Amino acid sequence: MMHKKQGVRRPSKGKWLLGLALAALSAGAMAQQKTLYVGMNGGDMERAFTQYVFPDFEKANNVKIVVVPGTSTDVLAKAQAFKDKPQMHVMFLDDGIMARAISMGLCEPLNDDPVLKDLYPTAVMKDRMAAGIDIGMTGLGYNTRLFKEKGWAAPTSWMDLADPKFKGKVVFQSASGSTFGLHGFLMFNRIQGGNDQNTEPGFKQWPSTIGPNVLEYIPNSAKLAEMIQSNEAAIFPLTPTAIARLKKRDIPVEYAQPKEGSVILMVAECVIAKNSEPELAQKLALYLLSPQAQAKALEMGGHFPSNKNVQPPAGSEEALKRFQGYMANAKILDWDQINATRPAFNARWNRTVER
């Protein structure tokens, strides 16, 4: 005996059509959301930007921003590899490497926008090809515990690195591999009468001045913390931002602004030439130069603003005021000249200084 098949309740035709319409609308909204890829440093910087800086722009423009993490050298290599069909839309690079990217034709000029007039003049690179989103400077760091024990006054000049009392207590980053070390050497070279193109005076005077005081040439600043803790390092080139991070770890260190000036160390952004979303990429780049974006980067990531109109969040007023004071005599390097002779410079440094 065959059983009567139970009927299945089906939605009414009207509800069914409404469901289809909603699904179509939802799919349409998803299809309209675009993705922008931003090449930048991973770690702390990536976290600060993805969690606090990018979300407002994403919501306002129905866009998803995806970070392509890496050092400046890594990001530059990726941009160069895909020069004809870019995989990224915007990239953040250290200023010296950004100068190379511009010379390779990897950037397009930023749109001429009023926000550019609110930046420190040093933050806008030639022909608006890039602009700083985070400005720092290399000056001198020193071990406050050791200085107190010895009764030494805080350093005031790059030439303090040559003071005989610091023999065996200067730690210097490699000028062929570290921006901090390169900055320190180039400022010493300027004091000796050289310039960014002519480094002969610096190389000539190094062995009889700073050279004998150097305990160790380190490839980067990673070892500094332990060398300060063990009182091996008394004085070294460093930035206020790096000093602040060490102080948070209770490492006895302080920053000193040399009277000859610190050296601008900037993270710059550029819109990648021939990218697939030129208008949206320009919009993002200009947003990142705005006071609201940079205030969040300062508060949540300790990134000092290039925009002079940033209002410091509670607790950051004093740090921002000090930073603005350091900017008064900060020096900017001629990266085109430096990069043109960099391979020969690195070879000479490695052969004669770090041998």
Helices and strands as residue ranges (DSSP letters): H 13-32, E 34-40, H 44-48, I 49-53, H 54-61, E 63-69, H 72-81, E 90-94, H 95-103, E 107-108, G 114-118, G 121-123, G 126-128, E 131-143, H 144-150, G 158-162, G 164-166, E 170-173, H 179-191, H 200-205, G 206-208, G 211-213, E 214-218, H 224-229, E 235-238, H 240-248, E 253-256, E 263-272, H 278-287, H 291-301, H 317-327, H 335-340, H 342-352
